[in-house]
């Protein structure tokens, strides 16, 4: 009986490395968190106590801690400094994730060259490309510096050896999923390997006061690949976004221990590399001598940054029983809601049986409710074939009852529109302080907002629809 009890106690168990769920037998998929390949074997836990040991440094009052050692140093790229909160802090570990081909390696190679100096060496470790491939990209974007060191390694011990040899102030690892430790079982990119590699580099960064930039892969759903623990361990998590068919790239802060996560960095990708855009609104606008029907301008907030964007709409007679509804850069559900509001509250019946196409300019994606009013006016302008007044921007959320609701940051949006030369604006009631020289029209519902369209053409649209019937 005693032997049987001992055998049961020493029997190995299995535990999910993601959520901690335990079971007596191995499973390929965790029933708790539905993750594949995360159930691993572990022995029966032994009851142990930890005795007090020697401290590495004495505790001192927080007021006596020298904060100058944690002063941020510029990366040489102002748009990236904006998102980081001023630059890279010594000992900080930054994780930059994004889809393949979005420009992560190009941006970090440019940062590596601009941050390198005689006092601050930079080590760029590539695990996905050869050294000659990285050199070709560096020649193309002009990222050549005598204090920028390049190594192509996929072994963690070799990377740590390069740190001892070069003694850099900045380490760039592209990417963390390609480096593996020989002491850990599993292929590179596995959860155990990613934890070990990230943990070793984080320890090295804190001990040496070295800033570290890690490139991370993403899954097909857009989430950062690897264990969730990776995002908790690092100090800053940045998301690199952008459509591969557009020039615009956005860097958003998901987590930042040294600053806010409201800032967004804007970049433009071209043949010579990637450059920061201090004023990116020009990418989202189409300059015309005369206004065109079906276009309306709005001001969106990316983080705390106001950007002027253009919404376009086109309506044509449908040749099929079910009219098409196509969107690009806009949420299909919000466009459908605006169509319903225009038909029911705005009495515009010319949209029901027509093909409708709506899009944004420059690859920007408008998902916030503040663009509702601009979408609705662009659709109404396209339906009546009447252009909106020139230099007009529309800001506001539209409800299903047809009311125009207030949105956040109206004053910042109006200030940005005024800076770019726009003189008229449609906003919800009580917008706050208005820039001098700008005419603001307060609207409470869609009926008041549609009055900006010429009255004669606005009445012709439903009448023409009735004649077709």
Beta strands, then each sheet from edge to edge (+ up, - down):
strand 1: 13-16
strand 2: 22-23
strand 3: 39-42
strand 4: 72-73
strand 5: 88-89
strand 6: 93-98
strand 7: 122-126
strand 8: 148-152
strand 9: 170-174
strand 10: 211-216
strand 11: 236-241
strand 12: 248-256
strand 13: 264-270
strand 14: 273-276
strand 15: 295-302
strand 16: 305-317
strand 17: 325-328
strand 18: 354-360
strand 19: 392-394
strand 20: 397-398
strand 21: 404-405
strand 22: 424-427
strand 23: 439-442
sheet 1: 2+ 1- 3+
sheet 2: 4+ 5-
sheet 3: 8+ 7+ 9+ 10+ 6+ 11+ 12- 13+ 14-
sheet 4: 15+ 16- 18+ 17+
sheet 5: 19+ 22+ 23+
sheet 6: 20+ 21-
end
